[in-house]
């Protein structure tokens, strides 16, 4: 946040949710990498995406995770798909949940989008499995 302003309550809630979903290591890397150029963007996503949307009580983090992965896959946002697949370790979304979401992507957004997202998810799961085994 701006050094002269205190973080808003929504920003603080967003940061707590962001850390709960993505993990401290990911959020710390993003904060460390932030520059004057992209710091406003980091503040925006923390407050808006994580504070306003992900923190709402109507859906669980598991449900939001499934929806988010499907949307990102449909939009072809590969890096974000991988990040949110890794976040399933914190949200409770299972591999079966992600498979089902990507089947929906195939029907409603196209087979190529789902096929590519499945490839990304498999790679992310392999990486997660390797990290667990180490």
C-alpha positions in Angstrom: 0.0 0.0 0.0 0.9 3.6 -0.3 3.4 4.4 2.4 1.4 7.3 3.7 -2.0 5.4 3.8 -2.9 2.6 6.1 -4.2 -0.5 4.3 -8.0 -0.7 4.1 -9.9 -3.4 5.9 -10.8 -4.9 2.5 -7.1 -5.0 1.6 -6.2 -6.7 4.9 -9.0 -9.3 4.4 -7.8 -9.7 0.8 -4.2 -10.3 1.9 -5.3 -12.9 4.4 -7.4 -14.7 1.8 -4.7 -14.4 -0.8 -2.2 -16.0 1.6 -4.6 -18.7 2.6 -5.2 -19.7 -1.0 -1.9 -19.1 -2.8 0.4 -19.6 0.2 2.8 -17.3 2.0 5.8 -18.2 -0.3 3.9 -17.2 -3.5 2.5 -14.0 -2.0 5.9 -13.1 -0.5 7.6 -13.6 -3.9 5.0 -11.3 -5.6 5.5 -8.7 -2.9 9.3 -8.8 -3.2 9.1 -8.6 -7.0 6.7 -5.7 -7.0 8.1 -2.4 -8.4 6.7 1.1 -8.4 5.3 0.2 -11.8 3.2 -2.8 -10.8 2.7 -2.2 -7.0 -0.7 -0.5 -7.8 -1.8 -3.6 -9.7 -0.8 -5.8 -6.8 -2.8 -3.6 -4.4 -5.8 -3.7 -6.8 -5.9 -7.5 -7.1 -5.4 -7.9 -3.4 -8.3 -5.7 -2.5 -10.6 -6.4 -5.4 -10.0 -10.1 -6.4 -9.0 -11.4 -3.0 -10.8 -9.0 -0.6 -14.0 -8.4 -2.5 -14.6 -11.6 -4.4 -12.6 -14.5 -2.9 -13.5 -13.4 0.7 -17.2 -13.6 0.1 -19.0 -16.3 2.1 -21.5 -17.6 -0.4 -19.0 -20.0 -2.0 -16.3 -22.0 -0.3 -12.7 -21.6 -1.3 -12.9 -25.1 -2.9 -15.9 -23.9 -5.1 -14.2 -20.6 -6.0 -11.0 -22.6 -6.9 -13.0 -24.8 -9.3 -14.8 -21.9 -10.9 -11.5 -19.9 -11.2 -9.6 -22.8 -12.9 -12.5 -23.3 -15.4 -12.6 -19.6 -16.3 -8.9 -19.3 -16.6 -8.7 -22.4 -18.8 -11.5 -21.1 -21.0 -9.6 -17.8 -21.4 -6.3 -19.5 -22.1 -4.5 -18.0 -19.2 -1.9 -20.7 -18.8 0.2 -19.2 -16.0 -2.8 -18.5 -14.0 -4.2 -22.0 -14.5 -1.0 -23.5 -13.2 -0.9 -21.2 -10.2 -4.5 -21.9 -9.3 -4.0 -25.7 -9.8 -1.1 -25.5 -7.3 -3.4 -23.5 -5.0 -5.8 -26.5 -4.8 -3.5 -27.8 -2.1 -4.9 -25.0 0.1 -8.4 -24.8 -1.2 -9.5 -28.4 -0.9 -10.4 -28.7 -4.6 -9.5 -32.3 -5.6 -8.0 -33.5 -8.9 -11.5 -35.0 -9.6 -13.0 -31.5 -9.1 -10.5 -30.1 -11.6 -11.1 -32.9 -14.1 -14.8 -32.2 -13.9 -14.3 -28.5 -14.3 -12.1 -29.0 -17.4 -14.7 -31.3 -18.9 -17.1 -28.4 -18.7 -14.5 -26.2 -20.3 -14.4 -28.6 -23.2 -18.1 -28.4 -23.9 -18.7 -24.7 -23.2 -15.4 -23.1 -24.2 -13.9 -25.7 -26.6 -11.9 -28.9 -26.7 -8.5 -27.1 -27.5 -8.8 -24.9 -24.4 -9.6 -27.8 -22.2 -6.9 -30.0 -23.7 -4.3 -27.4 -23.1 -5.5 -26.7 -19.6 -5.4 -30.5 -18.8 -1.8 -30.6 -20.0 -1.0 -27.7 -17.6 -2.9 -29.2 -14.7 -1.0 -32.5 -15.2 2.3 -30.8 -15.1 1.3 -28.8 -12.0 0.2 -32.0 -10.3 3.4 -33.8 -11.2 5.4 -30.9 -9.7 3.3 -31.0 -6.6 3.7 -34.7 -6.2 7.5 -34.4 -6.7 7.7 -31.7 -4.0 5.7 -33.9 -1.6 8.0 -36.8 -2.3 11.2 -34.8 -1.7 
